[in-house]
Amino acid sequence: MTFSLRRVLFGSPLPSERAAYERLPIVLALPIFASDALSSVAYATEAILRKLDDLDVRAEDLYVTLGVSLAIVALILLVVTSYTQVIRHYPRGGGSYMVARQNLGLIMGLIAASALLVEYVLTVAVSVAECVAQANSALMHLGGVWAEVDRHKVSMASALVLLIVLANLRGVRQSGALFAAPTYGFMIITCTMILTGVYRVATGLPPADPVAAPPDPAATQSATWLVAIRGFASGCAALTGIEAISNGVTYFRKPEARNATITLVILGGFLAFMFTGISYLAVAFRIGPSDTETVVSQIARACFGTEMPFGVLYIAMQLFATLILFLAANTVFNSFPRLTCILAEDGFLPRQFATLGDRLAYNNGIILLGLTAVLFLIAFRGETHALLPLYTIGVFVAFTTAQFGLVWKQGRLRPVPWGWFSVNLVGGLVTLMVLCVVTSTKFVVFDVPPMFGTTWLYEGAWMVVVMMVLIVLTFLAINRHYGHTDEQLSVTAIDDRPFRHTVIVLVPARIHRGVLQALHYARSISPNAVALHVAFEQSRAEDLQKEWEERSGGTPLIVLDSPYRSLVGPVMDYLDAAERVRDDDVITVVLPEFVPSRWWHNVLHNASGWLLRLRLHYRRDIVVTSVRYYLD
């Protein structure tokens, strides 16, 4: 068996019938589809605290963080309940896109799809950027060279994205098994940290390490309702990833809808408990945001300390927080390709996105997502908080369209399921209100430096809105192209009249076996074939003419002068002239080529044939045929 680097990296090909066996049980589906949502607890509470800190809220009023978190938990449970209906009614997957398109119309469906695609890319960028931040928080305590790793966070984050791409190109089951242990480990250690912290607070034990933020004399703002709303808008990052299960129902084992619903309910329960617990401990320990250490790291130090033996629990917390954030991106690498596949099947993306790769994965969607996420990491310097203002807009557009789509669908059923109708109506109104709040509060973010060294280009939700508009326009343009293509390729009648054409053999400066083989082929097509040579030097052209008369067997050779040493231009001019004087249906251009025995030998020969084929490709009524002579 020959060595193949491709097989080492991606594994052996899988037959199509293995697709059913690559489906996921709940125990593997949970870490794949829940890691994104669960990982948001690592930065959602910090996002609230950071916003309150930016607003100079007094330390004694930071209790509003817990109230905001409880409101977000209520929204989480409402969205989870609503999405169980999305799964039930749309077991094919596609989530908000399918719901909105079938019930609210094409444009609303495309808006939902564009929102999801943007949100998926940002999810990968945010998760990986925060993964690097969590790792740096732990490494900082080691000192020395480890304290400098933060300077390389963009390179580290980009490398992690490419590693996830590689894992997913190997196939669904392989990535699920790879990500199961870290996800379950994060759930266990986070619940252990919360229970330990609650015990310390309840029994009056002090934090294992001092973590209370020092008082800020500039913090004089009271916790008004407007402050709470802005904190709520930032904390809504905790809802990202909930819709992933509805987009990937087809990845589950049968019965798909039932298993997906069970997974979603489990996700909602753990997400609500973990987010509430982390927010409570952040308030109880009076923790504030820091530029050098994450909030989760501070809570873990308060609960476990960094001294042994309990310091191992702090290390475990940081390790699993880093891993869950790294693996959170994997959720998107299952949902994004599936959504692009559905869009491609519907004619709104290139059809290549609907093609399964060797390992039964949608390779093109996976690669597109990875490369786009890397571009975002580079553009935003790998900063989580630079990416967060763009975050959550897309997911709430998807939430809102899905809720109102279900309301419209259920309103047409007879009898009307009033219970679920009410749940989805309330969910749609609430998510619409949240969408307006999040968009308005984050539309332009002035409390960060402007982008790319400018004095006017600020980050904010406006960028997401612009991207969504451009994506929808791209969808429509692609669909219009496919429509025109199908219309023109449709078979209306069979044209069986005699086919007439001109055959032209292009002759290089030297006559070799490949040229004679091409000439023989041209004569088999038409006895009236002609040869064409573009001469750069007259003396060489005369020698070629003499040799041609000896070897061609009577086929005429037309020599075109090219004083400016251009090959393509004279050929195009001759073809134009031939089309004007001949009424044939098509002109066949025969290109003689020889193929070296080693691929690297190609760099020793010119690429004139390739350039000519490229130009001729777009000429109407021109057929280009390459006759190859293979060298030993």
C-alpha positions as CSV (number, residue, x, y, z in Angstrom):
1,M,0.0,0.0,0.0
2,T,1.5,3.3,-1.0
3,F,1.9,6.1,1.5
4,S,-0.7,8.9,1.1
5,L,-0.5,12.1,3.2
6,R,-4.2,12.8,2.4
7,R,-5.3,9.5,3.9
8,V,-3.1,10.1,7.0
9,L,-4.7,13.5,7.6
10,F,-8.3,12.8,6.6
11,G,-8.7,9.0,6.8
12,S,-9.9,6.5,4.3
13,P,-12.9,7.2,2.1
14,L,-16.3,6.1,3.5
15,P,-19.0,4.6,1.2
16,S,-22.3,6.4,0.9
17,E,-24.2,3.7,2.7
18,R,-22.1,4.3,5.8
19,A,-23.9,7.7,6.3
20,A,-26.6,6.0,8.4
21,Y,-24.0,4.5,10.7
22,E,-22.3,7.9,11.1
23,R,-25.4,9.3,12.9
24,L,-24.9,10.4,16.4
25,P,-26.4,9.0,19.7
26,I,-27.4,11.5,22.4
27,V,-24.2,10.8,24.4
28,L,-22.1,12.1,21.4
29,A,-24.6,14.6,20.0
30,L,-24.7,16.5,23.3
31,P,-20.9,17.5,23.3
32,I,-21.0,18.2,19.6
33,F,-24.1,20.4,19.6
34,A,-24.1,21.7,23.2
35,S,-20.4,22.8,23.5
36,D,-21.1,26.2,21.9
37,A,-24.0,27.1,24.1
38,L,-22.3,25.7,27.3
39,S,-19.1,27.5,26.6
40,S,-20.9,30.9,26.5
41,V,-21.1,30.7,30.3
42,A,-17.3,31.3,30.3
43,Y,-17.7,34.8,28.9
44,A,-21.4,35.9,29.2
45,T,-21.2,36.9,32.9
46,E,-17.9,38.7,32.2
47,A,-19.6,40.5,29.3
48,I,-22.2,41.9,31.7
49,L,-19.6,42.9,34.3
50,R,-17.5,44.6,31.6
51,K,-20.4,46.6,30.4
52,L,-21.3,47.7,33.9
53,D,-17.6,48.6,34.5
54,D,-17.6,50.7,31.2
55,L,-20.7,52.5,32.6
56,D,-18.9,53.2,35.9
57,V,-21.5,51.4,38.0
58,R,-20.8,51.5,41.7
59,A,-19.5,48.4,43.3
60,E,-22.4,48.1,45.7
61,D,-24.8,48.1,42.7
62,L,-23.2,45.3,40.9
63,Y,-25.8,43.0,42.3
64,V,-27.8,43.9,39.2
65,T,-25.6,41.4,37.4
66,L,-27.6,38.5,39.1
67,G,-30.9,40.1,38.2
68,V,-29.9,40.5,34.6
69,S,-28.6,36.9,34.5
70,L,-31.9,35.6,35.8
71,A,-33.8,37.5,33.1
72,I,-31.4,35.9,30.5
73,V,-32.1,32.5,32.0
74,A,-35.8,33.0,31.6
75,L,-35.2,33.9,28.0
76,I,-33.0,30.8,27.5
77,L,-35.8,28.5,28.8
78,L,-38.4,30.2,26.6
79,V,-36.2,29.8,23.5
80,V,-35.4,26.2,24.3
81,T,-39.1,25.4,24.7
82,S,-39.9,27.1,21.4
83,Y,-37.1,25.3,19.5
84,T,-38.5,21.9,20.5
85,Q,-41.3,22.8,18.1
86,V,-38.9,23.8,15.4
87,I,-37.4,20.3,15.7
88,R,-40.8,18.6,15.6
89,H,-42.1,20.4,12.6
90,Y,-38.8,20.5,10.6
91,P,-36.9,17.3,11.2
92,R,-34.9,17.8,7.9
93,G,-32.9,20.5,9.6
94,G,-32.3,24.0,8.4
95,G,-33.8,25.6,11.6
96,S,-34.8,29.2,11.3
97,Y,-34.1,29.3,7.5
98,M,-36.6,26.5,6.7
99,V,-39.2,27.9,9.2
100,A,-39.0,31.5,7.9
101,R,-38.9,30.5,4.2
102,Q,-41.9,28.2,4.3
103,N,-44.0,30.5,6.4
104,L,-42.8,34.1,6.1
105,G,-41.6,34.1,2.5
106,L,-38.4,33.8,0.6
107,I,-36.8,37.1,1.6
108,M,-37.4,36.5,5.3
109,G,-35.9,33.0,4.9
110,L,-32.8,34.4,3.3
111,I,-32.5,37.0,6.0
112,A,-32.6,34.2,8.6
113,A,-30.0,32.2,6.7
114,S,-27.7,35.2,6.3
115,A,-28.0,35.9,10.0
116,L,-27.1,32.3,10.9
117,L,-24.1,32.2,8.6
118,V,-22.7,35.4,10.1
119,E,-23.4,34.3,13.6
120,Y,-21.7,30.9,13.0
121,V,-18.5,32.6,11.8
122,L,-18.5,34.9,14.8
123,T,-19.1,32.0,17.1
124,V,-16.0,30.3,15.9
125,A,-13.9,33.5,16.2
126,V,-15.3,34.4,19.6
127,S,-15.0,30.9,21.0
128,V,-11.4,30.4,19.9
129,A,-10.3,33.9,21.0
130,E,-11.8,33.3,24.4
131,C,-10.1,29.9,24.5
132,V,-6.8,31.6,24.1
133,A,-7.7,34.1,26.8
134,Q,-8.6,31.4,29.3
135,A,-5.3,29.6,28.6
136,N,-3.4,32.8,29.0
137,S,-5.1,33.4,32.4
138,A,-3.8,30.1,33.7
139,L,-0.3,30.4,32.1
140,M,0.1,33.9,33.6
141,H,0.5,32.4,37.0
142,L,3.5,30.4,35.8
143,G,5.5,33.5,35.0
144,G,8.6,33.6,32.8
145,V,8.1,33.0,29.1
146,W,4.6,31.8,29.7
147,A,3.6,35.4,30.6
148,E,4.4,36.5,27.1
149,V,2.1,34.1,25.2
150,D,-0.6,36.7,25.0
151,R,1.5,38.5,22.4
152,H,0.9,35.6,20.0
153,K,-2.8,35.1,20.5
154,V,-3.8,35.7,16.9
155,S,-1.4,33.0,15.6
156,M,-2.5,30.6,18.4
157,A,-6.2,31.2,17.6
158,S,-5.7,30.7,13.9
159,A,-3.8,27.5,14.4
160,L,-6.7,26.2,16.7
161,V,-9.3,27.0,14.0
162,L,-7.3,25.1,11.4
163,L,-7.0,22.1,13.8
164,I,-10.8,22.0,14.2
165,V,-11.1,22.1,10.4
166,L,-8.9,19.1,10.1
167,A,-10.8,17.2,12.8
168,N,-14.1,17.8,11.0
169,L,-12.8,16.9,7.6
170,R,-12.2,13.4,9.1
171,G,-16.0,13.1,9.7
172,V,-18.7,13.5,12.2
173,R,-18.3,10.5,14.4
174,Q,-14.5,11.1,14.8
175,S,-15.0,14.7,15.9
176,G,-17.8,13.7,18.3
177,A,-15.7,11.1,20.1
178,L,-12.8,13.6,20.2
179,F,-14.9,16.3,21.8
180,A,-17.0,14.2,24.3
181,A,-14.6,14.0,27.2
182,P,-13.7,17.7,27.4
183,T,-17.4,18.8,27.2
184,Y,-18.5,16.4,29.9
185,G,-15.4,17.3,31.9
186,F,-16.3,21.0,31.7
187,M,-19.8,20.4,32.8
188,I,-18.6,18.3,35.8
189,I,-15.9,20.7,37.0
190,T,-18.1,23.8,36.5
191,C,-20.9,22.3,38.6
192,T,-18.4,21.3,41.2
193,M,-17.0,24.9,41.3
194,I,-20.5,26.3,41.6
195,L,-21.5,24.0,44.5
196,T,-18.1,24.6,46.2
197,G,-18.6,28.4,45.9
198,V,-22.2,28.3,47.1
199,Y,-21.0,26.3,50.1
200,R,-18.3,28.8,50.9
201,V,-20.8,31.7,50.7
202,A,-23.5,29.9,52.7
203,T,-21.1,28.9,55.5
204,G,-19.3,32.2,55.7
205,L,-16.0,30.8,54.6
206,P,-13.7,33.4,52.9
207,P,-12.5,32.9,49.3
208,A,-9.5,30.5,49.0
209,D,-7.7,33.4,47.2
210,P,-8.5,37.1,47.5
211,V,-10.3,38.1,44.3
212,A,-12.5,41.0,45.2
213,A,-12.0,43.9,42.8
214,P,-10.6,47.1,44.4
215,P,-13.0,50.0,44.6
216,D,-13.0,52.4,41.7
217,P,-13.3,56.0,42.8
218,A,-14.7,56.9,39.4
219,A,-17.5,54.4,39.6
220,T,-20.5,56.6,40.7
221,Q,-23.3,55.4,38.4
222,S,-26.4,53.9,40.0
223,A,-27.9,50.7,38.7
224,T,-30.8,52.3,36.7
225,W,-33.1,50.4,34.4
226,L,-31.1,51.7,31.4
227,V,-27.9,50.3,32.8
228,A,-29.6,47.0,33.4
229,I,-30.8,46.9,29.8
230,R,-27.3,47.5,28.4
231,G,-25.9,44.8,30.7
232,F,-28.7,42.5,29.5
233,A,-27.8,43.2,25.9
234,S,-24.2,42.2,26.5
235,G,-25.1,39.1,28.5
236,C,-27.4,37.7,25.8
237,A,-24.2,36.1,24.4
238,A,-25.3,33.2,26.6
239,L,-28.0,32.3,24.1
240,T,-25.7,31.7,21.2
241,G,-25.6,28.1,20.1
242,I,-29.1,27.0,21.2
243,E,-30.4,26.9,17.7
244,A,-27.5,24.6,16.5
245,I,-29.5,21.4,17.4
246,S,-32.4,22.4,15.2
247,N,-30.1,23.0,12.3
248,G,-28.5,19.6,12.6
249,V,-31.4,17.2,13.3
250,T,-30.3,14.9,10.5
251,Y,-27.1,14.1,12.3
252,F,-29.0,12.3,15.0
253,R,-29.8,8.6,15.1
254,K,-33.4,7.6,14.5
255,P,-35.8,8.8,15.7
256,E,-34.0,12.0,14.9
257,A,-36.6,14.5,16.1
258,R,-37.0,12.8,19.5
259,N,-33.3,12.4,20.2
260,A,-32.7,16.0,19.1
261,T,-35.4,17.3,21.4
262,I,-34.0,15.4,24.4
263,T,-30.6,16.8,23.7
264,L,-32.0,20.3,23.5
265,V,-33.8,20.0,26.9
266,I,-30.6,18.6,28.6
267,L,-28.7,21.5,27.1
268,G,-31.2,24.1,28.4
269,G,-31.1,22.7,31.9
270,F,-27.3,22.7,32.2
271,L,-27.0,26.1,30.6
272,A,-29.5,27.7,32.9
273,F,-27.8,26.2,36.0
274,M,-24.2,27.0,35.1
275,F,-24.9,30.6,33.9
276,T,-26.9,31.4,37.0
277,G,-24.3,29.9,39.3
278,I,-21.3,31.7,37.7
279,S,-23.2,35.1,37.9
280,Y,-24.2,34.5,41.5
281,L,-20.6,33.7,42.5
282,A,-19.2,36.7,40.6
283,V,-21.5,38.9,42.7
284,A,-21.0,37.1,46.0
285,F,-17.2,37.3,45.7
286,R,-17.4,40.9,44.3
287,I,-15.4,40.0,41.2
288,G,-14.8,42.6,38.5
289,P,-13.5,42.3,34.9
290,S,-9.7,42.3,34.4
291,D,-7.5,42.8,31.4
292,T,-5.2,40.0,32.5
293,E,-7.5,37.3,34.0
294,T,-10.9,36.1,33.1
295,V,-13.9,36.1,35.5
296,V,-14.1,32.3,35.4
297,S,-10.5,32.1,36.4
298,Q,-11.1,34.4,39.4
299,I,-14.1,32.4,40.5
300,A,-12.1,29.2,40.3
301,R,-9.4,30.7,42.4
302,A,-11.9,31.9,45.0
303,C,-13.5,28.4,45.2
304,F,-10.4,26.2,45.0
305,G,-7.4,28.4,45.4
306,T,-4.1,27.8,43.5
307,E,-2.3,25.9,46.3
308,M,-2.2,22.1,46.3
309,P,-4.0,19.9,46.8
310,F,-7.1,21.8,45.8
311,G,-5.1,23.8,43.3
312,V,-5.4,20.9,40.9
313,L,-9.1,21.7,40.7
314,Y,-8.3,25.2,39.7
315,I,-6.0,23.9,37.0
316,A,-8.7,21.4,35.9
317,M,-11.3,24.3,35.7
318,Q,-9.0,26.4,33.5
319,L,-8.0,23.4,31.4
320,F,-11.6,22.3,30.7
321,A,-12.7,25.9,30.2
322,T,-10.0,26.3,27.6
323,L,-11.0,23.0,25.9
324,I,-14.7,23.7,25.9
325,L,-14.1,27.1,24.2
326,F,-11.8,25.4,21.7
327,L,-14.4,22.7,21.0
328,A,-17.4,25.1,21.0
329,A,-16.4,26.0,17.5
330,N,-17.0,22.3,16.6
331,T,-20.7,22.8,17.1
332,V,-20.7,25.4,14.3
333,F,-18.6,23.1,12.1
334,N,-21.6,20.7,12.1
335,S,-24.3,23.4,11.7
336,F,-22.7,25.7,9.2
337,P,-22.0,23.1,6.5
338,R,-25.4,21.6,6.9
339,L,-27.1,25.0,6.4
340,T,-24.9,25.7,3.3
341,C,-25.8,22.3,1.9
342,I,-29.6,23.2,2.2
343,L,-29.0,26.6,0.7
344,A,-27.0,25.0,-2.2
345,E,-29.8,22.5,-2.8
346,D,-32.3,25.3,-3.0
347,G,-30.1,27.2,-5.5
348,F,-28.8,30.1,-3.3
349,L,-25.2,28.9,-2.9
350,P,-22.8,27.2,-5.3
351,R,-23.9,23.6,-5.7
352,Q,-20.5,22.4,-4.6
353,F,-21.6,23.1,-1.0
354,A,-24.1,20.2,-1.3
355,T,-21.5,17.6,-2.1
356,L,-20.3,15.1,0.5
357,G,-16.6,14.5,0.7
358,D,-14.7,11.3,1.1
359,R,-15.5,11.1,4.8
360,L,-19.2,11.9,4.4
361,A,-18.6,15.5,5.5
362,Y,-19.5,18.7,3.6
363,N,-15.9,19.7,3.0
364,N,-16.5,22.9,1.2
365,G,-18.7,24.4,3.9
366,I,-16.1,23.3,6.6
367,I,-13.2,25.0,4.7
368,L,-15.2,28.2,4.0
369,L,-16.1,28.5,7.7
370,G,-12.6,28.0,8.9
371,L,-11.0,30.5,6.5
372,T,-13.6,33.1,7.2
373,A,-13.2,32.7,11.0
374,V,-9.4,33.1,10.7
375,L,-10.0,36.4,8.7
376,F,-12.1,37.7,11.5
377,L,-9.5,36.8,14.1
378,I,-6.8,38.6,12.2
379,A,-9.0,41.7,11.6
380,F,-10.0,42.0,15.2
381,R,-6.6,41.1,16.7
382,G,-8.0,38.0,18.4
383,E,-9.8,40.1,21.1
384,T,-12.9,38.5,22.4
385,H,-14.4,41.9,23.5
386,A,-13.7,43.4,20.1
387,L,-15.8,40.6,18.5
388,L,-18.6,40.6,21.0
389,P,-20.4,43.8,19.7
390,L,-20.9,42.0,16.5
391,Y,-22.2,38.9,18.3
392,T,-25.8,37.9,19.2
393,I,-27.4,40.0,16.4
394,G,-27.5,37.1,14.0
395,V,-28.8,34.6,16.5
396,F,-31.7,36.9,17.6
397,V,-32.7,37.5,14.0
398,A,-32.8,33.7,13.7
399,F,-34.8,33.3,16.9
400,T,-37.3,36.0,16.0
401,T,-38.0,34.7,12.4
402,A,-38.3,31.1,13.7
403,Q,-40.8,32.1,16.4
404,F,-43.0,34.1,14.1
405,G,-42.7,31.4,11.4
406,L,-44.1,28.9,13.8
407,V,-46.9,31.2,14.9
408,W,-48.0,31.6,11.3
409,K,-47.8,27.8,10.7
410,Q,-49.7,26.9,13.9
411,G,-52.3,29.5,13.2
412,R,-53.2,27.7,10.0
413,L,-53.6,24.3,11.7
414,R,-57.0,23.0,12.5
415,P,-57.6,22.8,15.4
416,V,-55.1,25.5,16.4
417,P,-52.7,24.3,19.1
418,W,-53.3,27.3,21.3
419,G,-50.8,26.3,23.9
420,W,-47.8,26.2,21.6
421,F,-49.2,29.1,19.6
422,S,-49.1,31.2,22.7
423,V,-45.6,30.0,23.6
424,N,-44.2,30.9,20.2
425,L,-46.0,34.2,20.0
426,V,-44.6,35.3,23.4
427,G,-41.2,34.0,22.3
428,G,-41.3,35.9,19.1
429,L,-42.3,39.2,20.8
430,V,-39.7,38.8,23.5
431,T,-36.8,37.9,21.1
432,L,-37.9,40.8,18.7
433,M,-37.7,43.2,21.7
434,V,-34.3,41.8,22.7
435,L,-33.1,42.1,19.1
436,C,-34.1,45.8,19.0
437,V,-32.4,46.4,22.4
438,V,-29.2,44.6,21.4
439,T,-29.0,46.2,18.0
440,S,-29.6,49.7,19.3
441,T,-27.2,49.5,22.2
442,K,-24.4,47.9,20.1
443,F,-25.0,49.5,16.7
444,V,-21.8,51.6,17.1
445,V,-19.4,51.0,19.9
446,F,-17.5,54.2,20.8
447,D,-15.8,53.0,24.0
448,V,-13.2,51.0,22.0
449,P,-10.4,52.3,19.8
450,P,-11.4,52.7,16.1
451,M,-10.5,50.0,13.6
452,F,-7.4,49.8,11.4
453,G,-5.9,52.9,12.8
454,T,-8.7,55.2,11.5
455,T,-10.4,58.0,13.4
456,W,-13.9,57.2,12.3
457,L,-14.4,53.5,11.6
458,Y,-15.8,52.1,14.9
459,E,-16.9,48.5,15.6
460,G,-20.5,47.6,16.2
461,A,-23.7,45.8,15.1
462,W,-23.8,47.9,11.9
463,M,-21.1,45.6,10.5
464,V,-23.4,42.6,10.9
465,V,-26.3,44.4,9.3
466,V,-24.1,45.3,6.3
467,M,-22.8,41.7,6.0
468,M,-26.3,40.3,6.1
469,V,-27.5,42.6,3.3
470,L,-24.5,41.6,1.1
471,I,-25.1,37.9,1.8
472,V,-28.8,38.2,0.9
473,L,-27.9,40.0,-2.3
474,T,-25.4,37.3,-3.1
475,F,-28.0,34.6,-2.5
476,L,-30.4,36.3,-5.0
477,A,-27.7,36.8,-7.6
478,I,-26.6,33.1,-7.4
479,N,-30.2,31.9,-7.6
480,R,-30.9,34.2,-10.6
481,H,-27.8,32.8,-12.4
482,Y,-29.0,29.2,-11.8
483,G,-32.4,30.1,-13.0
484,H,-31.1,31.6,-16.3
485,T,-28.7,28.7,-16.7
486,D,-31.4,26.1,-16.3
487,E,-33.7,28.0,-18.7
488,Q,-31.1,28.1,-21.4
489,L,-30.0,24.5,-21.0
490,S,-33.5,23.1,-21.1
491,V,-34.1,20.7,-24.0
492,T,-36.8,22.0,-26.3
493,A,-36.0,20.1,-29.6
494,I,-33.4,17.9,-31.1
495,D,-31.2,19.5,-33.7
496,D,-30.1,16.7,-36.0
497,R,-28.9,18.7,-39.0
498,P,-25.4,18.0,-40.4
499,F,-22.7,19.4,-38.2
500,R,-20.1,21.5,-40.0
501,H,-16.9,22.8,-38.6
502,T,-13.4,24.1,-39.2
503,V,-10.4,22.2,-37.7
504,I,-7.2,24.2,-36.9
505,V,-4.0,22.6,-35.5
506,L,-1.7,25.0,-33.7
507,V,1.9,24.2,-34.5
508,P,4.7,25.3,-32.1
509,A,8.2,26.4,-33.2
510,R,9.4,22.8,-33.3
511,I,7.7,19.8,-34.9
512,H,7.8,16.8,-32.6
513,R,5.8,13.6,-32.2
514,G,3.1,15.3,-30.2
515,V,2.5,17.7,-33.2
516,L,2.2,14.8,-35.7
517,Q,-0.1,12.9,-33.4
518,A,-2.4,16.0,-33.1
519,L,-2.3,16.4,-36.9
520,H,-3.4,12.8,-37.3
521,Y,-6.2,13.4,-34.9
522,A,-7.3,16.6,-36.7
523,R,-7.4,14.7,-40.1
524,S,-9.7,12.1,-38.5
525,I,-12.2,14.8,-37.8
526,S,-12.0,16.7,-41.1
527,P,-10.0,16.0,-44.2
528,N,-9.8,19.8,-44.7
529,A,-7.9,20.6,-41.5
530,V,-5.4,23.4,-41.6
531,A,-2.3,24.1,-39.4
532,L,-1.5,27.5,-37.8
533,H,1.8,28.8,-36.6
534,V,2.6,32.1,-34.9
535,A,6.1,33.2,-35.9
536,F,8.2,35.4,-33.7
537,E,11.3,35.3,-36.0
538,Q,11.0,35.0,-39.8
539,S,14.1,32.8,-40.2
540,R,12.8,30.2,-37.9
541,A,9.4,30.3,-39.6
542,E,11.1,29.5,-43.0
543,D,12.9,26.5,-41.6
544,L,9.6,25.3,-40.0
545,Q,7.8,25.7,-43.3
546,K,10.3,23.5,-45.1
547,E,10.2,20.8,-42.4
548,W,6.4,20.9,-42.4
549,E,6.2,20.3,-46.1
550,E,8.2,17.1,-45.6
551,R,6.2,15.7,-42.7
552,S,2.7,17.0,-42.9
553,G,1.4,14.9,-45.7
554,G,-0.1,17.8,-47.6
555,T,-1.9,19.7,-44.8
556,P,-1.5,23.4,-45.4
557,L,0.4,25.5,-42.8
558,I,-0.6,29.1,-42.3
559,V,2.1,31.3,-40.8
560,L,1.1,34.5,-38.8
561,D,3.7,37.1,-38.1
562,S,3.9,38.4,-34.6
563,P,6.5,41.2,-34.4
564,Y,5.6,41.9,-30.7
565,R,6.1,38.2,-29.8
566,S,2.4,37.7,-28.8
567,L,1.0,34.2,-29.2
568,V,-2.6,34.7,-28.1
569,G,-3.4,38.0,-30.0
570,P,-2.6,36.7,-33.6
571,V,-4.5,33.5,-32.9
572,M,-7.6,35.4,-31.8
573,D,-7.4,37.7,-34.8
574,Y,-7.2,34.7,-37.1
575,L,-10.2,33.1,-35.4
576,D,-12.2,36.3,-35.8
577,A,-11.4,36.4,-39.5
578,A,-12.3,32.7,-39.9
579,E,-15.7,33.2,-38.3
580,R,-16.4,36.1,-40.6
581,V,-15.6,34.3,-43.9
582,R,-16.9,30.8,-43.0
583,D,-20.5,29.9,-42.2
584,D,-19.5,26.7,-40.3
585,D,-21.2,25.9,-37.0
586,V,-18.1,25.7,-34.9
587,I,-14.3,25.9,-35.1
588,T,-12.2,23.2,-33.5
589,V,-8.8,24.2,-32.2
590,V,-6.4,21.3,-31.7
591,L,-3.6,21.9,-29.2
592,P,-0.7,19.5,-29.3
593,E,1.0,19.0,-25.9
594,F,3.5,16.7,-24.3
595,V,3.2,15.6,-20.7
596,P,6.5,15.1,-18.8
597,S,7.0,12.0,-16.7
598,R,7.4,14.0,-13.4
599,W,5.2,16.8,-12.2
600,W,8.0,19.1,-11.4
601,H,9.3,18.9,-15.0
602,N,6.4,21.2,-15.9
603,V,8.3,24.2,-14.5
604,L,10.9,23.7,-17.2
605,H,8.4,24.3,-20.0
606,N,6.3,27.3,-20.9
607,A,2.6,27.5,-20.2
608,S,1.5,29.0,-23.6
609,G,-1.0,26.2,-24.2
610,W,-2.7,26.8,-20.8
611,L,-3.0,30.5,-21.4
612,L,-4.5,29.9,-24.8
613,R,-7.1,27.5,-23.5
614,L,-8.0,30.0,-20.9
615,R,-8.7,32.7,-23.5
616,L,-10.5,30.3,-25.8
617,H,-12.7,29.0,-23.0
618,Y,-14.9,32.1,-23.2
619,R,-15.1,32.3,-27.0
620,R,-18.5,31.3,-28.5
621,D,-18.6,28.4,-31.0
622,I,-15.0,27.4,-30.3
623,V,-14.1,23.9,-29.3
624,V,-10.6,23.4,-27.8
625,T,-9.1,19.9,-27.9
626,S,-5.8,19.0,-26.2
627,V,-4.0,16.1,-27.8
628,R,-1.4,14.9,-25.3
629,Y,1.8,12.9,-26.0
630,Y,3.1,11.3,-22.8
631,L,6.8,11.1,-22.2
632,D,8.4,8.1,-20.6
